[in-house]
Each structure stands twice: as structure tokens, then as C-alpha cells.
Amino acid sequence: MSNDWTSRRAAAIPAGVAFGTNIYAASASGSRLTDGEGRTYIDFAGGIGVLNVGHNHPRVVAAVKAQADRFLHTCAQVIPYESYIALAERLNRLAPGGHTKKTAFFSTGVEAVENAIKIARAHTRRRAVISFTGSFHGRTNLGLALTGKVRPYRIGVGPFVGDIYKAIFPDDDSETAVAASLASLDRLFKYEIDPAEVAAIVIEPVQGEGGFNATPPAFMQALRALCDREGIVLLADEIQCGMGRTGKLFAMEHFGVQADITTLAKSLAGGTPLSAVVGRTEIMDAVIPGGLGSTYAGAPMAIAAAHAVLDIFEDEGVIEQGERLSATIRAFLAEAGKRFACIGRIKGLGSMVGVELVSAAGEPDGALAGKVLAEARSRGLILLACGVHGNVIRFLYPLNTDDATFQEGLAILSASLEAATRGN
């Protein structure tokens, strides 16, 4: 059956839409997914970080069904609804910082990023934006211009939006790496763009596609000081690293400083399409009425799902369980490093965990990561890779995965590492 679906897929869908597996979902619940042939998998991919509260959480499903019974769509900018306002109020309260905030809703992560840039430019009356090597901010033209990873996103689809500049993301949290990254910003300001023309610096507190690279706190604090000094908006892209993934509801809570604007999506709404831009009131109000919005922005069922997700975080100890799982997998990977020479650095923050796979010479080994992923799938575990070299295995399991399922997944990972490295 799946072979037939794969041939139909190839005939009907453009090659540019890449599919990581030939698994076709039939049903899913919690941390498990069943395919069309009845095989069950443990899901440590989570729809690329969308399912922090798991597949089909009963409270999310109930909220969506209840909203569907009331109305599906009005366009919030034409006929608003109280749930939209209430969700904005909740996020304004929950986002870090004692300053007043406002929130606007959209549908996708890159929509949030584009609108956040729009807001920053309107507020500062400046044109330029700085992002970082290794970053990922979406597949629209502006999203790709901001993205600091060429393959596969930027191949053959330029030219891209102008006035975007790249600084070097720190390789690690050492003083040397932080100093080198700050020096790259100084070079930009000397040779390419006056800081007085920069509207925003956009950074992922933990890079997603770039390889689960956590921003060093000293670097984030230096960026905050730089932005304050130069009148630049600090924009935190928390689309993958937000909503509890790092052990805090907002990843920026780890750094001791606040962003001016934060973008959210993915796990905000439990599998339904919703994104948000949360920011300082005086910045968010810079765009004139009518300048923000979209036909489906803040769709009623997605808003209902997001309320349910926040209720789950409040009531069910999701972040606490995620931290227990983080400690478990990090201990597992540290022990695996004693058995498998291919295990490199353990990366990320909280339950945003990644592990590098390297060759005998210590070089990034993307081919080996691909083998591990294939071995894991054959044994019933879904994983993803990331990083510029494709050699980082990332773990985006639901944060509320039960301990028994988690241990089963780690046992499969161990067997997959053994099989992939045999004979290497």
C-alpha cells in the first residue's frame, strides 16, 4: 500500500516538497503514530517541534470540536471573537518582561517573522536587518534572505530581499567564540551597514535547523546591550524553541534579558496552524491600522487549540516532565558516547536536545546520521536530523511522553546506533 502511495506522491507533488519518510499516517495519540499498514511508531520528531503536548491531546481535540460547532471562520479583522482577544491577553501576561505588551496572530511561523520585521521597521523607521549564520527563519523570500543555511533552502531560488546582513553565530559558549561573533558584528558596522540604519537583530535563542545550537547567555546579553545602545529592536525567533521546549515556556527566560519582539508558532496550538508576534506595546503599535493581518490569521479553531495548550501547560506538569526526559536522554547520550566513537557534542537547551555524529577523524558525518535515522525507522522510531552538515540528530519528542515509552524509544536508538556503526 505505501509503495502505491509513494508512486502517487511522486506523480502528483513537486520534487521541491521533500518527504523524510515513506510512513503515511493513519492515526496518532500522545507519542505514538500508526501508519496505513497498521504499524505503530514512537514519534521523536513531533511534526518538527509542533507537538510539545503530544498528538491529539484530548483537551486540544475537544476544544477544536467545540469551536467547530460554533463557527469555523469570520476573519478576525472583519468580525472578531472574544477568544482571540483572550489569547492575546494570556500571551501578553506570560511573555517575559514587566513592560506592557501586545500580540498579533498569524498562521505560519514565517508569517510571524515577516510581520515582526515589518513592525520593527515601522517602529525604527530603518531598513536593515541582521540575522546569523546557521539560522532558519522560513521559506518565503524574506525568510530565506534571513536564513543562514544554504542547502536545501536557498539553492536556485534567488535573488532575495535586500538589506539583510549575516553575523557569525557563536560556535560554542566559550569567551573566544562569543568574542568572535561580536567581532563579526563590528565588521558589519564598519564595512557594510551603519548601525543607525539597522531596524532589528533577529536571533533564535536555540537554533533549530542550524543544529540545535544554544545562544551563549553572554552573547545574548551583549546583543541586548548593543540593541539598547543603538536603538535596534532585538527580535527572538522562538518558533521551534518556544512553548516549553527548553524547560521554560519562553526560551528567552534563560538569558536574563528580554527581547523586544518574540515570534511563536509550531507548538503554540497543538498541531493547528497558528503563529504569534508578541512585543512591547510601543513597538507593536507602530504599524498603521490595516497594516497587519491576514484572511486566516488567528483562525478560530487554532485559537481554541492554543487556549487548550496553555491550559495543559498550567495543569499537567508538562514542562517538569520535559525536564525529566531531558535529564534522561542527556545521560543516555553521555553513556552512549563511551560506547560509540561517532558521538560528538550533546547540544541544545532543556528538552531541545541534539547530538552530533562525527567520523573517526572528528568531522561531521551526515551520511552516518542518515543511516541511524533509517535504522530507527525500521525499528519503529521516528527521528530527524539537522545542522549545516546534516549530522545532528535532534530529539523533539512530546514533552509529556511517559517514561516507559521514552525508554522504549531510547532502546531503539541504541540498537540503531549499533546497527549503523557496525563495520564502520
N, C-alpha and C positions, 0 to 999 in steps of 0.2 A: 504493500500500500504506500509506504513512504517513498519508495523509488518512483512510483507513478506521480506522486505529488511533487517530487523534486524535478521530474521532467516537465511537468506542467508549469512549475515555478519558473524554470529556465526559459520556457517559451513565452511566458506572459509578462515577466517582470524584468526591468532593465538590469544589466550586469552591474551597474553602479550601486544598486541596493544589495549589499553583501549580506549573506546569511552565514552565521558562525557555525550552525549545526544543520543536520537533516532531521532534527527532532521536531515533530509537529504536535503542538499542544492540543489536548482534548479536555483536560480539566486540571485544576490546581487548588491546593489548600495548604496554608501555612508555609512550610519549607519544602514541600514536595509537589511534583508536577507529573502528570500521567499523559503519555502520548497517545496517538491514534491507534496504536497497536497494543495498548494496554500495559506498556512498560512504564514503571514509576522511577523517577529520578529525584535525587536530592538537589535542590537548586541553591548553589552558592554564587549565582550571578545576579539574581534578583531583578531581572529586566534592566540591567545596567544601573543598579542602585536605586530602583524605583520602589522596591518592596520592603522597606525597613520594618514594616509591621506584618509582612508576610503576604502570601497570595490569599485573596478572597477572605480577608478578616471578616468575621460575621458582622461586626459593627459597621464596617465600611459598606458591605453589601446591603445591610438593612437601611443605611442612610441613603444610598443611591436609589434603592427601590422605593423608599418613601417619597423622595423628591420626584422620581419619575411619575408617581401617581398624582403629584400636584401640577407640575408643568416642566417641560423639557427645555424651553428656550423663550426668552423675551428680548434678548440683547440688553445687557445690564445698562448700557448707555442710553437706551430708549425707555425701557421700563425696568427700573432697579428692583431689588428684593432685599429684605432685611438680612438674610443670611450672608450676602456679600459684604454688607457693612459690618456685621458682627465678626466675620473672619478677619477683616482688616483691623478691627479693634483688638482682636486677640493677638495678631502678629505684632501690632504696634506695642502691646504690653510685653510680649515675650522677647522681642529682639533686644540685644544688648544695648546698654546706654540709658542714662537717665533723661536724655533730651526727648522732646516731643517728636513723634514720627507719624508718617502717613504711608499707606500701602496701596499700590495699584496691581490689578490682576491681569494676567495674560494666559496663553495656552501652552506655550513651549518654553524651554529653557532659553533658546536663542532669542525668542521674542523678549524675554525679560532682559537679557543682556543688551539688545539693541535699544530698548526703551530706557534702560538705565544710562546708557551713553547719551541718548537724546536729552535726558533730564540733566545730566552733568554739563553738557554743552550749553543748554539753555540757562542754567544757573550761573556758570562762569563766563559765558559769552566768549568761550575759547573753542578751538577747533581740534587740537591734537589729543591723542590717547596713547598711553604706554601700556603694553602688556609684556608677557615674559616668554622666554624660550621654554618649550615643553608644555605650554598651556593648551587648553582646549576650551573654546567658547561657542561652538556651534558651526553649522554648515551653510548658513546664509553668507552673502558676500561680506558683510561686515564681520560676522562671526569668524569666517575664515581669515580675514585680514588680521584679526586679533589673535588667532590660534598660532601657537609656536611649535607645531608639529606638522611636517610637510606631508609625509605619506601616511594614509592614503588621501587625506582631506584636500590638499592644495594642488594636487597633480593635474595639470592641464585645464584648469577652470578659471584662471585669472583673465584679465587683471583684477586686482582687488581694490577696495576702498582705500583712498589715500589718508594721510595724516595719522597713520598708525606706526608706532615705533616699538621695537623689542629691546628689553633689557635682559640681562642674564639672570636666570633663576639660580639660587644657591644650590650647589651640588650636595651639600650636607649642612649641618648646623654648626660647623666649626667657624671660628673667628675669621680664618682665611677665606672661606667660601663666602661668608657674609660680606667681608670687605671687598672681594672681587665683584660681587653683584652690585654693591653700592658704587664701586668704581665704574661699572658699566653704565649706570645712570648718569654719573658725572660726565662720561664721554658723550652720551646722548645730548646732554645740555650744552656741552662745549662745541660739538661738531654738527648736530642735526636739528635740534629744536630748542628754542628758548623756553625755560620752564614757565614763563609768563603766558605762553600760548598753549599750555597743557591743561585740558579740562579734567582728565581723570587718569589715575593709575588703576588698572584692573588686575586683580590677583586672586587665584584660588588659594584659600588657606591650606588646603591639601590638593595638589594637582591630581586629576583623575586619569585621563588618557595619557598624560605625560609620564606616569609611572608611580603614582601614589607617593609623591614627594611632598613631605610636610614642610611648610614655610618655617624657617627658624624664628622663634619669638623675637630675637634681637633684630632680625631683618624686618619683621612686621612693625616693630616699634620704631625702627629707623624710617620706614615708609610713612608712618603716621606723623612723625616729626617733620619729614620733608614736605608732606602734603599741607600740614599746618603752616609751615614757613612760606610756601609758595602759593597758597590758595588753591591747591589742587584737590579734587574730590577723590577720596580713597574708596574704591568700589570692590567689595568682596563677592566673588562668584562662588556661592555655596550650593550650586545646583546639584553636584554629586556628593559633596562632603557635608552638607547640612542635614537637618532633621534627625539629629541623634546619632549619626553615623560615627562621629569622632568621640563620643562619650559625653557630649554636651548637645543641647538642642541646636544651638548655633555653633559652628566651628570657631568663629571669632571669639567665643568666650574663653578660649585657651590662651589668648595672646596679651591680655592686659590692656588692650586698646580697642577702640570701636571703629568700625567702618562708617562712612557717611551714607553709603547705599549698599544694600545687600540684595543679591538675586537668589531666588529659591525656585525649585521645580521638583522633578523626579519624585522623591518620597513625600512631598508635601500632601499629596492627595491619594495615596494608596493604590496607584495604578490607573487613575483617571487623569486626563491632561489638564494640568493647572500649573501656572508659574506666577511668581510674585516679585515685585520690586518694593522693598521696604527701605525707607530713608528718612533723613532729617526733614522736618516739616518745611523749613525754609528752602531746602533744595528741591523737594518733591513738588512744591507749588510753583516752580519756575516756568513750567510749560503752560502755555495759554490754554483755556478751555477748548476741548475738541482735539488737542494735540496728542492725547494719549487714548488708547482704547483699541478694540478690535471686535469684530462681529461675535466671536465665540469667547472673548476674554472673560474669565470668571464665570464659566458656564455653570448653571445651577447644580447639576449632578456632581461636578467636580468640587464646587464649593461645599456641598453637603458631605462629600467624602473627606475633604480636608478637616472639617469640624470633627468628624469621627476619628480621624487620625490623631488630632490633638487631644481628644478625649482619651484615646488609648494610651498615649504617652503619659497623660496625667494619672491614669487609673491603674495601669497594668505593669509598671516597673520595667518598661521596655529598655530604657537606657541602662538601667542597672544590669539586666540580663545581657545586654550587648557588651558591657564592660567585663562581665564574667567570661563570655565567649572570647573576647579579645585576649584576656589573660591565658585562656586555654590554648588558643591557636598559636599565640606567640611562643608559649612554652613548647608546644608541639614542633614548631618550625626550628626553634633553637636546638632541640634534641635531634631533629632530622638533619641539621647541619653537621652533626657529629658522624652521621651515617652516610650522607650523600655529599660528595665534594662539590656538586653543582649548586648547592645552596649558597647564595650570596647574602646581601643585606636584607634584613627584615625591615619593611618600610611602612610609613603611614602614621596614623594617629587614631587611638581608640580602636573601634571595630572597622575602620578603613585600613585594612591590612593588605600589604603586598609583599611578595618575596621575589628577589632577583634570582634567575638561573644563569649560571656562568659556565664557560668552558674550562678545561683543565688549565688553560693559560690565564684564566680570570677574566676573559672577555664576555660581553653579553651574548647569551645563546638563545636567540629567538626560536631556532629550529627545535631545540630541546623543549622549550616551553610548549610549542605546538604538539609535540609528542605526548607530553604529560596531559595536556587538555584532551587529546584524543583517547588516551588510555583511561582517563577518568570518565569520559562519556561512555565508553564501552562497559564500564563497571557501574554506571548509574549515578554519576556526579557531574553536574554542570558547572564549569569554571570559565573564566575569561582571562585573557592576557591584556597587558597594556605596556606603555613605555615606548620611547622613541625607537628602541630596538626590538620591541615585541617580546621581551624576555622577562617581564614581571608578571607573575601570576597574581591576580587580585581576587580578594575574597569579599563579596558583597552579599553574604548570607542575610536573611531576615534577622533582625536584632533579637527577636523573640523566639528564635529556634530553640527547641527543647534540647536538653543535654544529651539524651540518648541519640537523637537524630544527628546532632553535631558530632558526636564521637563516631557514629557510623560514617559520616562524611570524611572525617579525618583518617579513618582506617582505609577508605577507598583512595584518598590522596596518597597515603603511604605506599599502598600497593601500586599505584600509578607511577610514582617516582621510581620505585624498584623496577618496574617493567620498562619504563622509558630509558633508564640509565644502564640497563643490563647490556653488557658488551661494549659500552662506550669507553 
